[in-house]
Amino acid sequence: MSFLSPEFAFFSLFFFPIYWALNSHKKLQSLFLTSISFFIYFCFSKIFALVLFLFCLYIWAMGIWIASTNLNRKRVLGFAVGLMVLILVLIFFKYFELIRQTSLSILSFLGLNVFLPALDIVAPAGISFFTFQAITYLTWRYRNPEERVSVLDTTLYLSFWPTLFAGPIFRAQDFFKQLSGPNVGLPMEISKAIYFILLGLLQKLVFANWLQNTYVDHAFEYPDIQNFISVFCAVLAYSLQIFLDFSGYTLIVTGLGLLLGYTLPINFRQPYLAINLQDFWRRWHISLSTFIRDYVYIPLGGNRKGFTREQMNLLLAMVLSGLWHGASYTFILWGFLHGLGAVFLNLLHRWSKVQVPPLASRFFTLLFIGFAWIFFRSSNIDDAWILIGSAFHFKLSIGWNVFSLLLFSTIFFALSSRASQLQTYFVGLIEVSGLAVLTISIVAIAFLLVLLGPSGVPNFIYYRF
Amino acid sequence: MRSGPKKIFLIAVVAILINAFFWLDSVDAYLNAQYHVTLSEYLPDALFKPSLTLKKILPKGPEKVTAEQPTVAPSNSGAPGKLTDSPSRGGTLQTKERGVLDAQVRVLFAGDSMMQGVAPIAISSLRKIYPDGYFEDLSKQSTGLTVNRYLDWPETIKAQIAQKNFNTVVIFLGPNDPWDIVDGKQRYKFPSLEWENKYRSRVKEVLDYASAHKVKIIWIGLSSMRDDRLQKGAVIQNKVFKEEMNSYGFTYISTEDLFGGLDQPFKNYIYDAGGKELVVRASDGTHYSPQGLRMISSKLVSVIAGSENK
């Protein structure tokens, strides 16, 4: 059941009132929310709802093990076992075929004819997200053994439906802090929630869909027949599409989270206004980039073990970030490119005093990010190179669609720099609107969203990961 | 509930119900395609009137750009953003040697998500063989021959042939079809002989038109499916496709030859010439892996290019 579907709209009419009505019975409310999370997951896959349930039990049991002993060695062992199993499960479900094919190629290159069986594996939806959440849970239990967490609360945390399928990665310490706070269970910041949901729907249903259908899919499906202008448009449009799609998704679930009484972590801060790659990663998919920083980069040594080691750590963290998106060389290369870019900037910063003006810096950062998106979006690396090659076919035929995209981009960047003022303005407007005016406005906006949106229910890009 | 929840609930109820009313026909079409239920069977016709009126007067949302309708002109595909009305004759290849297509190669690709995977690869290969050819991919996911309210394939294909003078249509669809067919007040239960006959009539609708207009049809058969219902459907559908294609003298491409027969249990891999396992199916048990798509596409291209008929 997609958050964009009519089923979800009708379902929410029953779900939210019951959920809010249960607020005076916190345990029952948590049980209801957990059951609904499993129901939504069950709608995607029956068998994986069971897998998720067993997964929750396992994580809870490991948490008990880690927290119940005073012996440091046993706690470390419990933490290590818990983590190891999580990573192995993720690798098995998500990366088995990539590892198998890569191993076969390497072994065949070495002249070894080894049999590695293919397995019929389906990765559970959202596995990358709930595995990472589980890692934060085990870490939190390891660092805070005195905390008491029930099996119900652990299950609620790991199956929490607003973040279950595509994040943002909600860290255990943040979730449980909110769970024990007074606000959970009733809607909070309603005006902000309405603004987030409507803006998210507009971004996804109207803009991301238009960009995808008009500029992106055609170019990436037929990379060999493109030219400079069409490649430029496709890359620009995809850069905007993936942001509008993913941040639109995040806005919707953040709004829904507020209606449940939870504040989800911030995932985006106008990433295309970044002045360099480090800045971009502080603004793009923040819950993942901070996870990679705290759970990969810093444990590897971060910047504490000399300049060379820092660059190696950075490169490795970025490759892992790419690999997290999927078992494909396109994602690995995308992560590697970002890592390489970040290392290059560090070297430049170390050995050169060149100061690039902020506007130029933004432009070159955006150019690099766009270039890297080619690998992220392409079906395979060959197609990516074909598309890049097509960009050297110069044929200047600029039609209305090119102007539309440039106009849209200009408006997008102009509004991006004023996003927080716009949010304050619209949230304030919703706040002061009377019930009748607000209701009529929302009815009209919803009507326009359906009118301008695609036929059928579109998928979010990040549902794949 | 306190005033906050009451307020947001009231807004949500009004917004959702009013919009459901004004978009009732679209909601019905969606539920029909997704769950094979038809609201119009249970609700009075009068309720649908506002949504049907709106549908007539309001413009449609943006549709996906198809293979030969780029909004930003590609480098070697004829007129920018337009159909290639008069593709140059006598391309780099001699038509008679190229099999089922003549020099004015105009191929329409129709189907569901199965075709969405195959068409881009096939079209890229075909463009290399027929630089002056015209190829259009109209495939759309979640479509088929069972539910025709969302998209009526026979009508769409007929209209496309008439408008754009296609001389070949490649069709690949099926996994959305093993459900009851509702035609007016009549319901054809799946699986049954009545269902098969009704389904056959929809296939024949395309073939009759194509035959009358001297358009070649290439129909790609289904492979085994992990889901029981889809597997059961594939057996019946392939039988229909194969029989009808043979009786009309059109080309049927069997994917069973590539990936194993429907009498075999679902397997996501095959063995390559070296005896190694090659994953050819996607993890959903219905679609294909990139390798599988390349195999179907390559077979399709070879059929179109006529190498199998030499």
HADDOCK unambig.tbl for C-alpha pairs under 7 A between the chains (distance, minus, plus):
assign (segid A and resid 9 and name CA) (segid B and resid 16 and name CA) 6.83 0.50 0.50
assign (segid A and resid 13 and name CA) (segid B and resid 13 and name CA) 6.57 0.50 0.50
assign (segid A and resid 20 and name CA) (segid B and resid 1 and name CA) 6.66 0.50 0.50
assign (segid A and resid 21 and name CA) (segid B and resid 1 and name CA) 5.87 0.50 0.50
assign (segid A and resid 115 and name CA) (segid B and resid 276 and name CA) 6.97 0.50 0.50
assign (segid A and resid 117 and name CA) (segid B and resid 277 and name CA) 6.65 0.50 0.50
assign (segid A and resid 118 and name CA) (segid B and resid 269 and name CA) 6.96 0.50 0.50
assign (segid A and resid 118 and name CA) (segid B and resid 277 and name CA) 6.10 0.50 0.50
assign (segid A and resid 118 and name CA) (segid B and resid 279 and name CA) 6.83 0.50 0.50
assign (segid A and resid 120 and name CA) (segid B and resid 268 and name CA) 6.10 0.50 0.50
assign (segid A and resid 120 and name CA) (segid B and resid 283 and name CA) 6.88 0.50 0.50
assign (segid A and resid 121 and name CA) (segid B and resid 283 and name CA) 6.28 0.50 0.50
assign (segid A and resid 122 and name CA) (segid B and resid 283 and name CA) 5.04 0.50 0.50
assign (segid A and resid 122 and name CA) (segid B and resid 284 and name CA) 6.74 0.50 0.50
assign (segid A and resid 187 and name CA) (segid B and resid 5 and name CA) 6.34 0.50 0.50
assign (segid A and resid 210 and name CA) (segid B and resid 62 and name CA) 6.31 0.50 0.50
assign (segid A and resid 213 and name CA) (segid B and resid 63 and name CA) 6.56 0.50 0.50
assign (segid A and resid 213 and name CA) (segid B and resid 64 and name CA) 4.30 0.50 0.50
assign (segid A and resid 213 and name CA) (segid B and resid 65 and name CA) 5.75 0.50 0.50
assign (segid A and resid 214 and name CA) (segid B and resid 64 and name CA) 6.31 0.50 0.50
assign (segid A and resid 214 and name CA) (segid B and resid 65 and name CA) 5.69 0.50 0.50
assign (segid A and resid 214 and name CA) (segid B and resid 71 and name CA) 6.60 0.50 0.50
assign (segid A and resid 218 and name CA) (segid B and resid 65 and name CA) 6.47 0.50 0.50
assign (segid A and resid 218 and name CA) (segid B and resid 66 and name CA) 6.89 0.50 0.50
assign (segid A and resid 218 and name CA) (segid B and resid 67 and name CA) 6.60 0.50 0.50
assign (segid A and resid 218 and name CA) (segid B and resid 70 and name CA) 6.89 0.50 0.50
assign (segid A and resid 221 and name CA) (segid B and resid 120 and name CA) 5.67 0.50 0.50
assign (segid A and resid 222 and name CA) (segid B and resid 120 and name CA) 6.36 0.50 0.50
assign (segid A and resid 222 and name CA) (segid B and resid 124 and name CA) 6.60 0.50 0.50
assign (segid A and resid 225 and name CA) (segid B and resid 74 and name CA) 5.25 0.50 0.50
assign (segid A and resid 225 and name CA) (segid B and resid 75 and name CA) 5.52 0.50 0.50
assign (segid A and resid 225 and name CA) (segid B and resid 76 and name CA) 6.04 0.50 0.50
assign (segid A and resid 226 and name CA) (segid B and resid 74 and name CA) 4.29 0.50 0.50
assign (segid A and resid 226 and name CA) (segid B and resid 75 and name CA) 5.41 0.50 0.50
assign (segid A and resid 227 and name CA) (segid B and resid 74 and name CA) 5.55 0.50 0.50
assign (segid A and resid 227 and name CA) (segid B and resid 75 and name CA) 5.22 0.50 0.50
assign (segid A and resid 230 and name CA) (segid B and resid 72 and name CA) 5.16 0.50 0.50
assign (segid A and resid 230 and name CA) (segid B and resid 73 and name CA) 6.58 0.50 0.50
assign (segid A and resid 230 and name CA) (segid B and resid 74 and name CA) 6.56 0.50 0.50
assign (segid A and resid 393 and name CA) (segid B and resid 75 and name CA) 6.85 0.50 0.50
assign (segid A and resid 395 and name CA) (segid B and resid 75 and name CA) 6.72 0.50 0.50
assign (segid A and resid 397 and name CA) (segid B and resid 73 and name CA) 6.88 0.50 0.50
assign (segid A and resid 401 and name CA) (segid B and resid 71 and name CA) 6.27 0.50 0.50
assign (segid A and resid 401 and name CA) (segid B and resid 72 and name CA) 6.86 0.50 0.50
assign (segid A and resid 402 and name CA) (segid B and resid 72 and name CA) 6.97 0.50 0.50
assign (segid A and resid 439 and name CA) (segid B and resid 11 and name CA) 5.28 0.50 0.50
assign (segid A and resid 439 and name CA) (segid B and resid 15 and name CA) 7.00 0.50 0.50
assign (segid A and resid 442 and name CA) (segid B and resid 15 and name CA) 6.46 0.50 0.50
assign (segid A and resid 443 and name CA) (segid B and resid 15 and name CA) 4.53 0.50 0.50
assign (segid A and resid 443 and name CA) (segid B and resid 19 and name CA) 6.93 0.50 0.50
assign (segid A and resid 447 and name CA) (segid B and resid 19 and name CA) 6.04 0.50 0.50
assign (segid A and resid 451 and name CA) (segid B and resid 61 and name CA) 6.27 0.50 0.50
assign (segid A and resid 452 and name CA) (segid B and resid 61 and name CA) 4.81 0.50 0.50
assign (segid A and resid 453 and name CA) (segid B and resid 61 and name CA) 5.89 0.50 0.50
assign (segid A and resid 454 and name CA) (segid B and resid 61 and name CA) 5.99 0.50 0.50
assign (segid A and resid 454 and name CA) (segid B and resid 62 and name CA) 6.79 0.50 0.50
assign (segid A and resid 456 and name CA) (segid B and resid 30 and name CA) 6.46 0.50 0.50
